[in-house]
């Protein structure tokens, strides 16, 4: 007889385990939340929330010849023991799964060649989930609505991703009942559109056009040159030459003018699988005379492990102030790094951070943020150029791979009260996870420009319409959701 439990954690019910009965809850326990209103009869209804759902399985263990019950219980423990909830699927509902964990102890009554007992599967998320659905948004100017079909019997929340192809001051995503609104509307009779953060440099490192050779680097020499594979700069032929201290290639890119307030980020990678390997990737800030006025770097000079350290500095190598000099939570936090470093200055305040990019979630994580205020105005020279540098140390083993795949420079300008800034710009990537209540712009959390009365989107069972306020502003808009069941 087939087991009533089809699988747990993707593994079919073991052949030695007989599921005699599974007792599910028709509905998980619910709590009705209400408020007492003075001088009024009864109470005011607020909402209803669901508690945990449980499935109790009456089981028997059949002990094969040559085995003992204790051996079979060890095998049972291997099937059940997980630190996090796993997919739990019943035989009569093969297209629906619950996220369950075995929380309480499983007591087995021992008989001569068998055992009996109960296993309780606890679902802290009380809902069942069905198929993953994906829709491509196909709205247009005449009809901005795309229809999606939720075939579950419970409302669910979509995850949306999109890329912007034009600058906009405001933007909305809506269903019949919910709306997320970003930015603010533009009134040409009152407002002036001004880009508060114009992008002065955007290099995807696919060409050397506009780049010139570096002049000097901290604690070492410029040796060799870069090559590009149309996606990133690397040391040409991995030939760093010979030398003492640091040595490797370096190039400079002009910002196009002198600017006071700025943000610069560099996307890059550093890969190593040997503790003896040493390497660094750096970005210098230069004034109009080529003097260094700041730096960000990821440096691994350790011989005892793969321990890259994040550095950020205001000023020069000789007299600058390091306001970041950190490994992160652990010494190997940024081992085999793929992500970005950022440095900015607004007035007297310097900020810097480093973050690893998770290619699966398309979000930045393991972020380390450092700030410092230059109260004495020692490091206020204007920025004119940026310089990138990749190097190895002495004649030590070379990092497996070091590369730079994007450099961006923004200027920060002052604005008047009637000025309106863009909320989204060309090439911005927006992810809205309505289930978790998370919004990410270019991999970073983004709530600053979200209108306070916005509500995350929910899809009712059946057909739902999703629309955007400006269909010409976006492309590659994908809508994903999981069907949910009571």
ABEGO torsion letter per residue (X at the ends): XBBABABBGGBBBBAABBBABBBBBABBBBBBBBBBBBGBBEBBBABBBBBBBBBBBBBBBBBBBGBBAAAAAAAAAAAABBABBBBBBBAABAABBBBBBBABBBBBBBBAABBBBBBBBBBABABBBBBBBBBBBABBAABABBBBBBABABBBBBBBBBBBABBBABBBBBBAABBBBBEBBBBAAABBBBBABBBABBBAGABABGBBBBABBBGBBBBEBBBBAGABBBBBGGBAEBEBEBBEBBBBBBAGBBBABBBBBBBBBBBBABAABBBBBBBBBBBAAGBBAEBBBBBBABAAEBBBBBBBBBEBAAABBBABBBAEABAAAABGBBEBBBBBBBEABBBBBBBBBBAAAGBBBGBBBBBBBBAAGABABBBABBBBBBBBBEABBBBABBBBABBBBBBBBBBBAABBBBABBBGBBBBBBAAAGBBBBGGBBBAAABBAABBBBBBBBEBBBBBBABAAABBGBBBBBBBBBX
